[in-house]
Amino acid sequence: MVLGVSELKNKIVLLLISKAQLLNPVDIFLLVQQTCDHPLNARLMESYKIVWIPLPSSDTWTEAEESSFNFLSDSLPWHAVRKPRLLNPGVVKYIREQWNYKDDEPIMVALDSKGKVTNGNALDMIKIWGAQAYPFSTSKEAELWQDQNLTMQLLLDDINPLLAYWVGQGKNICLYGSENLVWIQQFNDKITEVKLTGLQLETIYVGNSQLGEHVKQIMARSGETSLIDPLSFTNVQFFWLRLESMRRSKLRLGKTPRSDHVLAELSALLEVDDRDEGWAVIGSGGSSDIIRLQGIQGVALTLTFFPQEKMKD
C-alpha cells in the first residue's frame, strides 16, 4: 500500500527500513501478527502507521530489487514509500550513518507525532509485546521491562491462542527441548509417570534455538508416533525469535547477564547445548517461580519433589 505524507499527520510513525527483499517470511508473519493481528490493534490502528522504506544493496536498484519491492508493496498490510529508487542519496546516507542501518539488519525507527525520533529500533519490542508497546519509544521499552520477571506469560504470550489461554488460566506449563529422541522418550515416560500421581502439567516441545532440520524432523515424526504434541513449526520459530528479541532489547538498554536475572536466563535458553540431553523450563501463568533444568535426572527430581499444591487443580 502507498500513502501520502498528509496521512501521517499527528500520528506515531514506524519506519521499517530494510533491503528490498524485506525480512525472511517467518519474521514477516510474526511482525504482522504483532501489529495488524494484535488484539489491541483495532483500538490503536488510527494512532500509528508503519511505513516500509526499502533500500538497495548498492548505489543503484537492480531489476530483482525492483521486482521484489513491487510484489511486496502490493502484498503486505503496511504502507510503503511510492518510489524508493528516487530517494535522495543524502537521505539514504543519513539513514545508513545516523541511524546505523546495515543491509542485513532491518530496523524500525519510531517517530512521535511531531517527527522526533523516539526509538532508533523498535523492531524487537514489537516482536515481544506487539501493539502493547505503543507508542514504541525507548522510554516505553524500559517501562515494559521495569519489574518484569521471567514468567510463562512473558515467554509464551502472543505465540498461539491455546498457549495464551493456558497462561491466562494459570496452568502449570513445561517447555522442553532436545534433539535426542531417546531423551525425549525418557522425558515423556517420566511425565506420564508423575501425572498418574495427580500432577496437572501441560508439556510443550520447542526444540532449540538453532531449529535445524533435525528438530523439524522430530516434530514431523511426533505427528505419526504421538511421542510429543508440539506446536506448529512456525509457532516454535516465533517462540525463539521473540526470545532473541528479548535478549537484544535487554542488551540495548544496557543490561548484562551478570546484573540482570531475566537476561541471564534468556541467554542460557538461547545457548543451551541439548545434543546429548535435553532441558526443561517449568512454571505457571504470570508467576516468577520459573525452574530451568538440564538432563533427565534434574527433571525427574524436580517433578517428584515439586510442591504438589502447585501441580494440582
C-alpha positions as CSV (number, residue, x, y, z in Angstrom):
1,M,0.0,0.0,0.0
2,V,1.2,3.5,-0.7
3,L,0.1,6.7,1.1
4,G,0.7,10.4,1.1
5,V,2.6,12.4,3.8
6,S,-0.6,14.1,4.8
7,E,-2.0,10.7,6.1
8,L,0.8,10.6,8.6
9,K,0.0,13.9,10.2
10,N,-0.4,13.7,14.0
11,K,0.4,10.0,14.1
12,I,3.2,7.9,15.5
13,V,5.1,6.6,12.5
14,L,7.2,3.5,12.4
15,L,9.8,3.5,9.6
16,L,10.6,-0.1,8.7
17,I,13.9,0.1,6.8
18,S,15.3,-2.9,5.1
19,K,16.6,-4.2,1.8
20,A,14.0,-4.6,-1.0
21,Q,13.6,-8.3,-0.1
22,L,12.4,-7.2,3.4
23,L,12.6,-9.9,6.1
24,N,12.5,-13.6,5.9
25,P,8.9,-15.0,5.8
26,V,8.8,-16.0,9.5
27,D,9.9,-12.6,10.6
28,I,7.2,-11.0,8.4
29,F,4.5,-13.3,9.8
30,L,5.5,-12.5,13.4
31,L,5.5,-8.8,12.7
32,V,2.1,-8.9,11.0
33,Q,0.7,-11.0,14.0
34,Q,2.1,-8.5,16.5
35,T,0.8,-5.4,14.7
36,C,-2.2,-5.9,12.3
37,D,-3.5,-9.0,14.0
38,H,-2.8,-8.0,17.6
39,P,-5.9,-7.7,19.8
40,L,-5.1,-4.1,20.7
41,N,-4.6,-3.0,17.1
42,A,-8.3,-2.3,16.5
43,R,-8.1,0.4,19.1
44,L,-4.7,1.8,18.1
45,M,-4.7,1.3,14.3
46,E,-5.6,5.0,13.6
47,S,-2.9,6.2,16.1
48,Y,0.2,4.9,14.3
49,K,1.3,3.8,10.8
50,I,4.0,1.5,9.6
51,V,5.9,2.8,6.5
52,W,8.3,0.5,4.7
53,I,11.4,2.2,3.2
54,P,13.3,-0.3,1.1
55,L,16.9,0.5,0.3
56,P,19.1,-1.1,-2.5
57,S,22.1,-3.1,-1.6
58,S,24.3,-0.8,-3.8
59,D,24.0,2.7,-5.2
60,T,21.5,1.6,-7.8
61,W,18.5,-0.6,-7.9
62,T,18.7,-3.9,-9.6
63,E,15.8,-5.4,-11.6
64,A,15.4,-8.1,-8.9
65,E,15.1,-5.5,-6.2
66,E,12.5,-3.6,-8.2
67,S,10.5,-6.7,-8.8
68,S,10.7,-7.7,-5.1
69,F,9.5,-4.2,-4.0
70,N,6.6,-4.2,-6.4
71,F,5.4,-7.6,-5.3
72,L,5.8,-7.0,-1.5
73,S,4.4,-3.4,-1.5
74,D,1.2,-4.8,-3.0
75,S,1.1,-7.8,-0.7
76,L,2.0,-6.5,2.8
77,P,-0.5,-4.8,5.1
78,W,1.9,-1.8,5.7
79,H,2.4,1.3,3.7
80,A,5.4,1.9,1.5
81,V,7.2,4.9,0.0
82,R,5.9,5.4,-3.5
83,K,9.2,5.3,-5.5
84,P,12.0,4.3,-3.2
85,R,14.5,4.3,-6.1
86,L,14.1,8.1,-6.3
87,L,15.1,8.7,-2.7
88,N,17.7,11.4,-2.4
89,P,21.2,9.9,-1.9
90,G,21.6,12.2,1.1
91,V,18.6,10.7,2.8
92,V,20.0,7.2,2.2
93,K,23.4,8.2,3.5
94,Y,21.7,9.7,6.6
95,I,19.8,6.5,7.3
96,R,22.9,4.4,7.0
97,E,25.2,6.7,9.0
98,Q,23.0,8.3,11.6
99,W,20.5,5.5,12.1
100,N,23.2,2.9,11.8
101,Y,21.3,0.9,9.2
102,K,23.1,-2.2,7.7
103,D,21.8,-4.1,4.7
104,D,21.3,-7.4,6.5
105,E,19.8,-5.9,9.7
106,P,16.3,-4.4,9.3
107,I,15.4,-1.6,11.7
108,M,12.2,0.1,12.7
109,V,12.7,3.7,13.6
110,A,9.9,5.2,15.8
111,L,8.9,8.9,15.3
112,D,6.4,10.7,17.5
113,S,3.6,12.8,16.2
114,K,6.0,15.7,15.7
115,G,8.5,13.7,13.7
116,K,11.0,13.3,16.5
117,V,12.9,10.0,16.8
118,T,11.9,8.3,20.0
119,N,13.4,4.9,19.3
120,G,16.3,4.0,17.0
121,N,15.0,0.5,16.6
122,A,11.6,-0.6,17.9
123,L,11.6,-3.9,16.0
124,D,12.4,-6.1,18.9
125,M,9.9,-4.5,21.4
126,I,7.2,-5.0,18.8
127,K,8.1,-8.7,18.3
128,I,7.9,-9.1,22.1
129,W,4.8,-7.0,23.1
130,G,3.1,-6.2,19.8
131,A,0.7,-3.2,19.9
132,Q,1.0,-3.2,23.7
133,A,4.4,-1.5,23.1
134,Y,2.6,1.7,21.7
135,P,4.0,4.4,21.4
136,F,7.1,2.3,20.7
137,S,9.6,4.8,22.3
138,T,12.7,3.8,24.2
139,S,11.2,5.0,27.4
140,K,8.2,2.7,26.8
141,E,10.6,-0.2,26.2
142,A,12.3,0.5,29.5
143,E,8.9,0.8,31.2
144,L,7.7,-2.5,29.9
145,W,10.8,-4.2,31.3
146,Q,10.5,-2.5,34.6
147,D,9.7,-5.1,37.3
148,Q,9.2,-7.7,34.6
149,N,10.2,-11.1,35.9
150,L,10.8,-14.2,33.8
151,T,7.3,-15.8,33.5
152,M,5.5,-18.1,31.2
153,Q,3.4,-15.2,30.2
154,L,6.5,-13.3,29.0
155,L,7.8,-16.4,27.2
156,L,4.6,-17.6,25.5
157,D,2.4,-14.5,25.2
158,D,1.1,-13.9,21.6
159,I,2.6,-17.0,20.1
160,N,-0.6,-19.2,20.0
161,P,-4.2,-18.7,21.2
162,L,-4.1,-22.0,23.1
163,L,-0.9,-21.1,24.9
164,A,-2.4,-17.6,25.8
165,Y,-5.4,-19.5,27.3
166,W,-3.2,-21.8,29.3
167,V,-1.2,-18.8,30.6
168,G,-4.3,-16.9,31.4
169,Q,-5.8,-19.8,33.3
170,G,-2.5,-20.1,35.3
171,K,-1.9,-23.7,34.2
172,N,1.4,-25.4,35.0
173,I,3.4,-25.5,31.8
174,C,6.6,-27.3,31.0
175,L,8.6,-26.2,28.0
176,Y,11.3,-28.7,26.9
177,G,13.7,-29.4,24.1
178,S,16.2,-31.9,22.8
179,E,17.5,-33.3,19.6
180,N,17.9,-36.7,21.3
181,L,14.9,-39.0,20.6
182,V,15.9,-41.3,23.4
183,W,16.0,-38.5,25.9
184,I,12.6,-37.2,24.6
185,Q,11.1,-40.7,25.1
186,Q,12.5,-40.9,28.6
187,F,11.2,-37.4,29.4
188,N,7.7,-38.2,28.2
189,D,7.7,-41.5,30.1
190,K,8.6,-39.6,33.3
191,I,5.9,-37.0,32.6
192,T,3.3,-39.8,32.2
193,E,4.5,-41.5,35.4
194,V,4.2,-38.4,37.6
195,K,0.9,-37.4,36.0
196,L,-0.5,-40.6,37.5
197,T,0.1,-39.2,40.9
198,G,-2.2,-36.2,40.2
199,L,0.2,-33.8,38.6
200,Q,-1.5,-31.3,36.3
201,L,1.0,-30.1,33.7
202,E,0.9,-29.1,30.0
203,T,4.1,-30.0,28.1
204,I,5.3,-28.2,25.0
205,Y,8.2,-29.2,22.8
206,V,10.1,-26.3,21.4
207,G,13.3,-27.8,20.1
208,N,16.2,-25.4,20.4
209,S,17.3,-22.0,19.2
210,Q,19.0,-23.4,16.1
211,L,15.8,-25.0,14.8
212,G,17.7,-27.2,12.3
213,E,16.4,-29.8,10.0
214,H,16.7,-32.4,12.8
215,V,14.2,-30.5,15.0
216,K,11.8,-30.2,12.1
217,Q,12.1,-34.0,11.5
218,I,11.4,-34.7,15.2
219,M,8.3,-32.5,15.1
220,A,7.1,-34.2,11.9
221,R,7.7,-37.6,13.4
222,S,5.8,-36.8,16.5
223,G,2.6,-36.5,14.4
224,E,3.0,-40.1,13.5
225,T,4.1,-41.6,16.8
226,S,2.3,-39.3,19.3
227,L,5.7,-39.1,21.0
228,I,5.1,-35.4,21.7
229,D,2.4,-32.9,21.0
230,P,4.2,-29.9,19.5
231,L,3.2,-26.5,18.3
232,S,3.4,-25.9,14.6
233,F,7.0,-25.3,13.4
234,T,6.1,-21.7,12.7
235,N,4.9,-21.2,16.3
236,V,8.1,-22.7,17.6
237,Q,10.0,-20.3,15.3
238,F,8.0,-17.4,16.8
239,F,9.0,-18.6,20.3
240,W,12.7,-18.4,19.6
241,L,12.5,-15.2,17.5
242,R,10.8,-13.5,20.5
243,L,13.4,-14.8,22.9
244,E,16.2,-13.5,20.7
245,S,14.4,-10.1,20.6
246,M,14.1,-10.1,24.4
247,R,17.9,-10.6,24.7
248,R,18.7,-7.8,22.2
249,S,16.2,-5.5,23.8
250,K,17.8,-6.0,27.2
251,L,21.3,-5.6,25.9
252,R,20.3,-2.4,24.0
253,L,19.0,-1.0,27.3
254,G,22.5,-1.6,28.8
255,K,21.7,-4.7,30.8
256,T,24.2,-7.6,31.3
257,P,23.6,-11.3,32.2
258,R,25.6,-10.8,35.4
259,S,23.4,-7.9,36.6
260,D,20.0,-8.9,35.1
261,H,18.4,-12.3,36.1
262,V,15.9,-12.3,33.1
263,L,18.7,-11.6,30.6
264,A,20.8,-14.4,32.2
265,E,18.0,-16.9,31.9
266,L,17.2,-15.9,28.3
267,S,20.8,-16.2,27.3
268,A,21.0,-19.7,29.0
269,L,18.0,-20.8,27.0
270,L,19.3,-19.4,23.7
271,E,22.7,-21.0,24.2
272,V,21.7,-24.4,25.6
273,D,23.5,-27.5,24.3
274,D,21.0,-30.2,24.0
275,R,22.7,-32.6,21.7
276,D,23.1,-35.3,24.3
277,E,20.5,-34.5,26.9
278,G,17.6,-32.1,26.9
279,W,16.3,-29.3,29.1
280,A,13.1,-28.1,30.6
281,V,11.5,-24.9,32.0
282,I,8.6,-25.3,34.4
283,G,6.3,-22.5,35.6
284,S,2.7,-21.2,35.5
285,G,0.9,-18.1,34.2
286,G,2.4,-14.9,35.5
287,S,4.3,-16.5,38.4
288,S,8.0,-15.7,38.6
289,D,8.6,-19.2,40.1
290,I,10.3,-20.5,37.0
291,I,12.6,-23.5,37.2
292,R,15.1,-24.3,34.4
293,L,16.5,-27.8,34.3
294,Q,19.1,-29.8,32.4
295,G,19.1,-33.5,31.9
296,I,16.5,-36.2,32.7
297,Q,17.7,-36.6,36.4
298,G,17.2,-33.0,37.1
299,V,13.7,-33.0,35.5
300,A,12.8,-36.3,37.4
301,L,13.8,-35.0,40.8
302,T,12.1,-31.7,40.3
303,L,8.8,-33.3,39.2
304,T,9.0,-35.7,42.1
305,F,9.5,-33.1,44.8
306,F,7.8,-30.0,43.3
307,P,5.1,-28.8,45.8
308,Q,2.0,-30.8,44.9
309,E,-0.4,-28.0,45.6
310,K,1.3,-26.2,42.6
311,M,0.7,-29.1,40.4
312,K,-3.0,-29.9,41.2
313,D,-6.1,-28.0,40.1
